Amino acid sequence: MTTTMAHPAQGNNERLRNKMLISGEWTDAESGNTLPVYNPATGEQIAAVPDAGPADIDRAVTSAAQTFASSQWRAMQPAARERILLKLADLIEAHGEELAHLETLNNGKLLAYSRMFEVGASAQWLRYMAGWATKISGSTLDLSLPLPPHIRTRASTQRVPVGVVGAIIPWNFPLLMAVWKVAPALACGCTVVLKPAEETPLTALRLGELALEAGLPRGALNVVTGRGETAGAALVKHPAINKIAFTGSTEVGRIIGAVCGENLKRVSLELGGKSPVIVLDDCDPQAAAEGAASAIFFNHGQVCTAGSRLYVHEKIYSEVVDRLVVLANNMVVGSGLHEGSHMGPLVSEHHHRRVLKLIETGVDDGAELLCGGGMGGPGYFVKPTIFGNRDNRPIRLLEQEVFGPVLVAMSFSDNDDVIRSANASVYGLGASIWTNDLSAALRFTDSLEAGTVWINTHNMVDPNLPFGGFKQSGVGREHGAAAIENYTDTKSLVIAY
């Protein structure tokens, strides 16, 4: 069977913002330059947004810094901040269909995913983080200071907002990733300059508009569009930025981390991954195949935790991989706006070329191409692609993050050997184990070098569950109490009496 392609469909009444938000006003770049925005399902331009430069970043950061200094937001009662964030969540849901169609039009993902994750999960994360606004707490401490006996002390700590946050987000989950950064920062009383990816700025701009409608003070959230090497670099280097929150590639993360280190600026980095999926011999082959397909083909493989390395016990390797190929060949690839599609396009022409080039390296390195590859246009489509590499030979696809629907399947016979292979990566973001043997699963969990380990599932995240990576997959954690630590500093108070 062959992968089929659904015909593209059009969205309905999307609001295409063509200006950026600074200090509550919609504005062009000072230079007047713009960036084209495309529909990846057709390759057609759908909008143009400002191409911000350092002067525009300075305006946005100055606005955020003035708003922070004025205490309009940080000194607001926590319950009042909570109400505004809850109102923003309500507005996202109220405009859910508009936002979902806009996201699919700009990013290419399935409309069902836009509804579920960009809209539904964004509202969920906002409500969860809104609740933290009233729960940020410190502690009281006993001290042993060398003071005269008649002098007593009382000490306490409090969490205070870190200040102005520069948030730089990727293109794979544009609205949700913006909320992942903006919601905890605002809940803590910080102000934010948000720079969306140049490929997918449209829902971030709409988020800024809805935030104003929810009652957020002008300047508390600024949304600046532009390229990473200009607007992003200026944001990272700006002296009035107190913290950078970045999600993106490890290569760019290294640059940002170095700049923040040089300037002693706080930074959290959620970076790349090359996540292993390990199937033990007691697992049902069909369940394993379905789990592996979900792990790699979800969101067209454009997921930092995508399960791109599949290790299957040799006893069931052939059966699992054969079933997986059948699943891949039956997936319908087409516009995310078409209800019959199972997988949409990659986000851009540039990324499309990169993924196709990486697929070529698999063939060149001697792996067996079992299914998939590129598709004809229009649009930036790649079929679900599976390589067989049963003898686990070293190939470049095992080292590089593809960020597309490309899987390498390998076999193993010894648990210790497969753990070594799974850990033989510079990345350590996620991993999953598929088995009915709880003891074996827990032993694997203890040994795998990954920030999140799933058992009999993959790619599951929750606002209450810390998320981040080991090794070159990042620094710091998002979500839960860990997110509050990201956007606050600890202030100590000592009273002698």
C-alpha positions as CSV (number, residue, x, y, z in Angstrom):
1,M,0.0,0.0,0.0
2,T,1.1,3.6,-0.5
3,T,0.7,6.7,1.5
4,T,-2.1,8.9,0.1
5,M,-2.4,12.6,0.0
6,A,-5.5,14.6,1.0
7,H,-6.4,17.7,-0.9
8,P,-5.8,21.0,0.9
9,A,-8.6,23.0,2.3
10,Q,-9.0,26.6,3.3
11,G,-9.5,28.0,6.8
12,N,-12.4,30.2,7.8
13,N,-12.2,33.8,8.8
14,E,-8.7,33.8,10.3
15,R,-7.5,37.1,11.7
16,L,-4.1,37.8,10.2
17,R,-2.4,40.4,12.3
18,N,0.3,42.3,10.4
19,K,1.7,44.4,13.2
20,M,3.5,43.6,16.5
21,L,2.5,44.6,20.0
22,I,4.6,47.0,22.0
23,S,3.3,48.8,25.1
24,G,-0.2,48.0,24.2
25,E,0.0,49.5,20.7
26,W,0.1,47.8,17.3
27,T,3.2,48.9,15.4
28,D,5.5,48.3,12.4
29,A,9.2,47.7,12.6
30,E,11.2,51.0,12.7
31,S,12.9,49.9,9.5
32,G,9.6,49.2,7.7
33,N,10.8,45.8,6.8
34,T,8.5,42.8,6.9
35,L,8.7,39.0,6.9
36,P,6.5,36.8,4.7
37,V,4.3,34.2,6.4
38,Y,3.4,31.0,4.5
39,N,0.8,28.3,4.5
40,P,3.1,25.1,4.5
41,A,0.3,23.0,2.9
42,T,0.4,25.1,-0.3
43,G,3.6,27.2,-0.1
44,E,1.5,30.3,-0.6
45,Q,2.2,33.5,1.4
46,I,-0.7,34.3,3.7
47,A,0.5,37.4,5.6
48,A,3.5,39.7,6.3
49,V,4.6,40.7,9.8
50,P,7.2,43.2,11.0
51,D,10.8,42.2,10.7
52,A,12.0,43.7,14.0
53,G,15.5,44.9,14.6
54,P,17.5,46.0,17.7
55,A,15.6,49.3,18.0
56,D,12.3,47.6,18.1
57,I,13.5,45.1,20.7
58,D,14.7,48.1,22.8
59,R,11.3,49.7,22.6
60,A,9.6,46.4,23.7
61,V,12.1,45.7,26.5
62,T,11.9,49.3,27.7
63,S,8.1,49.1,27.8
64,A,8.2,45.8,29.8
65,A,10.8,47.3,32.2
66,Q,8.8,50.4,32.8
67,T,5.7,48.4,33.5
68,F,7.6,46.2,35.9
69,A,9.1,49.1,37.7
70,S,5.7,50.9,38.0
71,S,4.4,47.9,39.9
72,Q,1.2,47.9,37.8
73,W,1.5,44.1,37.5
74,R,3.9,42.7,40.1
75,A,2.3,44.6,43.0
76,M,-1.2,43.7,42.0
77,Q,-2.9,41.4,44.4
78,P,-2.1,37.8,43.5
79,A,-5.9,37.0,43.2
80,A,-6.2,39.9,40.7
81,R,-3.4,38.5,38.5
82,E,-5.1,35.1,38.8
83,R,-8.4,36.5,37.6
84,I,-6.8,38.1,34.5
85,L,-5.0,34.9,33.5
86,L,-8.2,32.9,34.0
87,K,-10.0,35.5,31.8
88,L,-7.3,35.0,29.2
89,A,-7.9,31.2,29.3
90,D,-11.7,31.8,28.8
91,L,-11.0,34.1,25.8
92,I,-8.7,31.5,24.2
93,E,-11.5,29.0,24.5
94,A,-14.1,31.5,23.3
95,H,-12.0,32.1,20.2
96,G,-10.9,28.5,19.9
97,E,-12.1,27.8,16.4
98,E,-10.5,31.0,15.1
99,L,-7.2,30.2,16.8
100,A,-7.2,26.6,15.8
101,H,-7.8,27.4,12.1
102,L,-5.2,30.1,12.2
103,E,-2.6,27.8,13.7
104,T,-3.3,25.0,11.2
105,L,-3.1,27.6,8.4
106,N,0.2,28.9,9.5
107,N,1.9,25.8,11.0
108,G,0.3,23.0,9.0
109,K,-0.6,20.7,11.9
110,L,-3.8,18.8,11.9
111,L,-6.8,20.9,12.9
112,A,-7.7,18.3,15.6
113,Y,-4.2,18.9,17.1
114,S,-4.7,22.6,17.0
115,R,-8.0,22.3,18.8
116,M,-6.6,19.9,21.3
117,F,-3.2,21.3,22.1
118,E,-2.9,24.9,20.8
119,V,-6.4,25.8,22.2
120,G,-7.3,23.2,24.8
121,A,-3.9,22.7,26.4
122,S,-3.1,26.4,26.3
123,A,-6.3,27.1,28.3
124,Q,-5.4,24.3,30.7
125,W,-1.9,25.6,31.3
126,L,-3.1,29.1,31.8
127,R,-5.6,28.0,34.4
128,Y,-3.0,25.9,36.2
129,M,-0.4,28.6,36.3
130,A,-3.1,31.2,37.2
131,G,-3.6,29.2,40.4
132,W,0.1,29.5,41.3
133,A,-0.3,33.3,41.5
134,T,-1.9,32.9,44.9
135,K,0.3,30.1,46.1
136,I,3.8,31.4,45.8
137,S,5.3,31.1,49.3
138,G,8.5,31.4,51.3
139,S,9.6,29.8,54.6
140,T,10.7,30.7,58.1
141,L,14.1,29.7,59.4
142,D,15.9,29.3,62.7
143,L,19.3,31.0,62.7
144,S,22.4,30.4,64.9
145,L,24.0,33.8,64.7
146,P,26.8,34.7,67.2
147,L,24.8,37.4,69.0
148,P,24.5,38.3,72.7
149,P,22.1,36.1,74.6
150,H,19.5,38.8,74.9
151,I,19.3,39.3,71.1
152,R,16.9,37.1,69.2
153,T,16.4,36.8,65.5
154,R,13.6,35.9,63.1
155,A,14.4,35.0,59.5
156,S,12.2,34.3,56.5
157,T,12.4,34.0,52.7
158,Q,10.1,35.1,50.0
159,R,9.8,34.6,46.3
160,V,10.0,37.8,44.2
161,P,9.5,38.1,40.4
162,V,12.8,37.9,38.5
163,G,11.9,41.0,36.4
164,V,11.7,41.3,32.6
165,V,11.6,38.0,30.8
166,G,12.6,37.5,27.2
167,A,10.7,34.4,25.9
168,I,11.8,32.9,22.6
169,I,9.6,30.1,21.3
170,P,9.7,27.5,18.4
171,W,7.4,26.9,15.5
172,N,6.2,23.4,16.3
173,F,3.5,24.3,19.0
174,P,3.4,28.1,18.5
175,L,0.5,29.1,20.8
176,L,1.1,26.4,23.4
177,M,4.8,27.1,23.7
178,A,4.0,30.8,24.1
179,V,1.7,30.0,27.0
180,W,4.3,27.7,28.5
181,K,6.5,30.7,28.9
182,V,4.1,33.6,29.4
183,A,1.7,32.0,31.9
184,P,4.2,31.2,34.7
185,A,6.1,34.4,34.1
186,L,3.0,36.6,34.5
187,A,1.7,34.5,37.4
188,C,4.9,35.4,39.3
189,G,4.5,39.1,38.5
190,C,7.1,39.3,35.8
191,T,6.6,41.2,32.5
192,V,7.4,39.6,29.2
193,V,8.8,40.3,25.7
194,L,7.7,37.4,23.6
195,K,9.4,36.6,20.3
196,P,7.6,33.9,18.3
197,A,9.4,31.9,15.6
198,E,9.6,33.8,12.3
199,E,7.7,31.0,10.5
200,T,4.7,31.0,12.9
201,P,4.0,34.4,14.5
202,L,0.2,34.6,13.9
203,T,-1.3,33.0,17.0
204,A,1.3,34.7,19.3
205,L,0.1,38.1,18.0
206,R,-3.5,37.1,18.6
207,L,-2.5,36.0,22.1
208,G,-1.2,39.5,22.8
209,E,-4.5,41.0,21.6
210,L,-6.5,38.7,23.8
211,A,-4.3,39.4,26.8
212,L,-5.1,43.1,26.5
213,E,-8.8,42.2,26.3
214,A,-8.4,40.1,29.5
215,G,-7.1,43.2,31.3
216,L,-3.4,42.7,31.3
217,P,-1.7,46.1,31.8
218,R,-0.1,47.6,28.7
219,G,3.5,46.6,28.5
220,A,3.2,43.5,30.6
221,L,3.2,41.4,27.5
222,N,4.9,42.6,24.3
223,V,4.9,40.5,21.2
224,V,7.8,41.2,18.8
225,T,8.1,39.4,15.4
226,G,11.4,39.0,13.6
227,R,14.3,36.7,12.8
228,G,16.3,34.8,15.4
229,E,19.7,36.2,14.3
230,T,18.5,39.8,14.6
231,A,15.4,40.2,16.9
232,G,16.2,37.1,18.9
233,A,19.9,38.0,19.4
234,A,19.0,41.6,20.4
235,L,16.6,40.3,23.0
236,V,19.1,37.9,24.5
237,K,21.8,40.6,24.7
238,H,19.6,43.5,26.0
239,P,20.9,44.6,29.4
240,A,17.3,45.2,30.8
241,I,16.3,41.6,30.3
242,N,16.6,39.7,33.6
243,K,15.9,36.2,32.3
244,I,15.7,34.4,29.0
245,A,13.4,31.4,28.5
246,F,14.1,29.6,25.2
247,T,12.8,26.5,23.5
248,G,14.5,25.5,20.3
249,S,17.5,23.7,18.9
250,T,20.6,22.7,20.9
251,E,22.8,24.7,18.4
252,V,21.0,28.0,19.1
253,G,20.6,27.1,22.8
254,R,24.4,26.9,23.2
255,I,24.7,30.4,21.7
256,I,22.0,31.8,24.0
257,G,23.5,30.0,27.1
258,A,26.9,31.5,26.3
259,V,25.6,35.0,26.0
260,C,23.6,34.7,29.2
261,G,26.6,33.3,31.0
262,E,28.8,36.1,29.9
263,N,26.2,38.6,31.2
264,L,25.3,36.6,34.3
265,K,21.7,36.5,33.1
266,R,19.3,33.8,34.2
267,V,18.4,31.3,31.5
268,S,16.3,28.2,31.0
269,L,16.8,26.1,27.9
270,E,14.5,23.4,26.6
271,L,16.4,22.0,23.6
272,G,16.6,19.1,21.2
273,G,16.1,15.4,21.7
274,K,16.7,12.0,20.1
275,S,14.4,9.9,22.2
276,P,14.6,6.1,22.4
277,V,11.6,3.8,22.3
278,I,12.4,0.4,23.8
279,V,10.1,-2.6,23.3
280,L,10.7,-5.6,25.4
281,D,9.9,-9.1,24.3
282,D,6.7,-9.5,26.3
283,C,5.0,-6.6,24.7
284,D,2.1,-7.2,22.3
285,P,3.5,-6.5,18.8
286,Q,0.4,-4.6,17.6
287,A,0.4,-2.4,20.7
288,A,4.2,-1.8,20.3
289,A,3.7,-0.8,16.6
290,E,0.9,1.6,17.4
291,G,2.9,3.1,20.3
292,A,6.0,3.5,18.2
293,A,3.9,5.1,15.4
294,S,2.4,7.6,17.8
295,A,5.8,8.4,19.3
296,I,7.3,9.4,16.0
297,F,4.5,10.5,13.7
298,F,2.6,12.7,16.2
299,N,2.6,16.3,15.0
300,H,4.5,15.1,11.9
301,G,7.5,14.2,13.9
302,Q,8.1,17.9,14.8
303,V,8.3,17.2,18.5
304,C,11.4,17.6,20.7
305,T,10.6,14.3,22.4
306,A,9.7,12.4,19.2
307,G,10.6,8.7,19.5
308,S,13.0,8.6,16.6
309,R,15.1,5.6,17.8
310,L,13.2,2.4,18.1
311,Y,14.8,-0.6,19.8
312,V,12.8,-3.8,19.6
313,H,13.7,-7.2,21.2
314,E,15.0,-9.5,18.5
315,K,12.2,-12.1,19.3
316,I,9.5,-9.7,18.0
317,Y,11.5,-7.3,15.9
318,S,10.2,-8.4,12.5
319,E,6.6,-8.6,13.6
320,V,6.6,-5.2,15.2
321,V,8.4,-3.5,12.3
322,D,6.2,-5.1,9.7
323,R,3.1,-3.9,11.5
324,L,4.6,-0.4,11.9
325,V,5.3,-0.2,8.2
326,V,1.7,-1.1,7.4
327,L,0.5,1.7,9.8
328,A,2.8,4.2,8.1
329,N,1.8,3.2,4.6
330,N,-1.9,3.7,5.5
331,M,-1.4,7.2,6.9
332,V,-3.0,9.9,4.8
333,V,-0.7,12.9,4.3
334,G,-2.3,16.2,3.4
335,S,-3.5,19.6,4.6
336,G,-4.1,19.8,8.3
337,L,-7.4,21.6,7.4
338,H,-8.6,18.4,5.6
339,E,-10.5,16.1,8.0
340,G,-9.2,13.0,6.3
341,S,-5.5,13.8,6.9
342,H,-3.5,11.8,9.5
343,M,-0.3,13.9,9.0
344,G,0.2,17.4,7.7
345,P,3.2,19.2,6.1
346,L,6.4,20.2,7.6
347,V,6.5,23.8,8.7
348,S,8.6,25.4,5.9
349,E,10.4,24.9,2.7
350,H,13.8,25.2,4.4
351,H,12.9,22.6,7.0
352,H,11.5,20.3,4.3
353,R,14.8,20.4,2.4
354,R,16.7,19.6,5.6
355,V,14.6,16.6,6.4
356,L,14.8,15.2,2.9
357,K,18.6,15.6,3.0
358,L,18.8,13.7,6.3
359,I,16.7,10.9,4.8
360,E,19.3,10.7,2.0
361,T,22.0,10.2,4.6
362,G,20.2,7.1,5.9
363,V,20.2,5.6,2.5
364,D,23.8,6.6,1.9
365,D,24.9,5.0,5.3
366,G,23.4,1.7,4.4
367,A,20.2,1.6,6.4
368,E,17.2,-0.1,4.7
369,L,14.5,2.3,3.6
370,L,11.3,0.3,4.5
371,C,8.8,3.1,3.6
372,G,8.4,6.8,3.1
373,G,10.4,9.7,1.7
374,G,9.5,12.9,0.1
375,M,6.3,13.8,-1.8
376,G,5.5,16.1,-4.7
377,G,4.2,19.6,-4.1
378,P,2.6,21.9,-3.7
379,G,3.3,22.0,0.0
380,Y,6.1,20.7,2.2
381,F,5.1,17.1,2.7
382,V,7.1,14.1,3.8
383,K,5.7,10.6,4.0
384,P,6.1,8.7,7.3
385,T,9.6,7.2,6.9
386,I,11.0,4.1,8.5
387,F,14.5,2.8,8.2
388,G,15.5,-0.7,9.2
389,N,18.9,-1.0,10.9
390,R,18.6,-4.3,12.6
391,D,22.3,-4.7,13.4
392,N,22.4,-1.3,15.0
393,R,25.2,0.0,12.7
394,P,26.4,3.6,13.3
395,I,24.5,5.9,11.0
396,R,24.1,9.7,11.0
397,L,20.3,9.5,11.5
398,L,21.0,8.0,15.0
399,E,23.0,11.1,16.0
400,Q,21.1,14.0,14.5
401,E,17.7,15.4,15.5
402,V,15.6,15.2,12.3
403,F,12.5,16.9,13.7
404,G,10.4,15.1,11.1
405,P,8.5,11.8,10.6
406,V,11.7,9.7,10.3
407,L,12.3,6.6,12.4
408,V,15.2,4.1,12.7
409,A,14.3,0.7,13.9
410,M,16.9,-1.6,15.6
411,S,16.9,-4.9,17.4
412,F,18.5,-6.0,20.7
413,S,18.8,-9.2,22.7
414,D,20.5,-7.9,26.0
415,N,18.9,-5.3,28.3
416,D,22.2,-3.9,29.4
417,D,23.3,-3.5,25.8
418,V,20.1,-1.6,24.7
419,I,20.4,0.7,27.7
420,R,24.0,1.6,26.6
421,S,22.7,2.2,23.1
422,A,19.8,4.3,24.3
423,N,22.1,6.4,26.4
424,A,24.8,6.8,23.6
425,S,23.4,10.2,22.6
426,V,24.3,13.7,23.4
427,Y,20.6,14.2,24.1
428,G,18.5,13.2,27.1
429,L,15.1,14.7,26.9
430,G,12.7,11.7,26.8
431,A,12.5,7.9,26.6
432,S,9.8,5.3,26.7
433,I,9.7,1.6,27.6
434,W,7.0,-0.8,26.4
435,T,6.5,-3.9,28.5
436,N,4.1,-5.7,30.9
437,D,7.0,-6.4,33.3
438,L,6.9,-3.7,36.0
439,S,10.2,-4.7,37.5
440,A,12.0,-4.5,34.2
441,A,10.4,-1.2,33.4
442,L,11.5,0.3,36.7
443,R,15.1,-1.0,36.2
444,F,15.2,0.7,32.8
445,T,13.8,3.8,34.3
446,D,16.6,3.9,36.8
447,S,19.3,3.6,34.1
448,L,18.0,5.7,31.2
449,E,19.5,9.2,31.0
450,A,16.4,11.2,30.2
451,G,14.4,14.0,31.8
452,T,11.2,12.1,31.3
453,V,10.7,8.4,31.1
454,W,7.3,7.0,30.0
455,I,6.1,3.4,30.4
456,N,3.7,2.1,27.8
457,T,3.1,5.7,26.5
458,H,5.1,8.5,25.0
459,N,5.0,12.3,24.5
460,M,2.7,12.8,27.5
461,V,3.1,16.2,29.4
462,D,1.1,17.9,32.0
463,P,1.2,21.4,33.6
464,N,1.9,19.8,37.0
465,L,4.8,17.6,35.8
466,P,8.3,19.1,35.5
467,F,9.6,18.9,32.0
468,G,13.2,19.3,30.7
469,G,16.3,17.5,29.6
470,F,19.6,15.9,30.6
471,K,22.9,16.5,28.8
472,Q,22.5,18.7,25.7
473,S,18.7,18.6,25.9
474,G,18.7,21.7,28.1
475,V,19.0,23.4,31.4
476,G,16.2,23.9,33.9
477,R,12.6,22.6,34.1
478,E,9.2,23.9,33.0
479,H,5.8,23.3,34.5
480,G,4.7,22.7,38.1
481,A,6.6,24.3,41.0
482,A,9.8,24.2,38.9
483,A,8.3,26.8,36.6
484,I,7.7,29.2,39.5
485,E,11.4,28.8,40.5
486,N,12.3,29.7,36.9
487,Y,10.6,33.1,37.2
488,T,11.3,34.1,40.8
489,D,14.3,34.9,42.9
490,T,14.6,34.1,46.6
491,K,14.9,37.2,49.0
492,S,16.0,36.5,52.6
493,L,14.9,38.7,55.5
494,V,16.6,38.7,58.9
495,I,15.2,40.6,61.9
496,A,17.0,41.1,65.2
497,Y,15.0,42.0,68.2
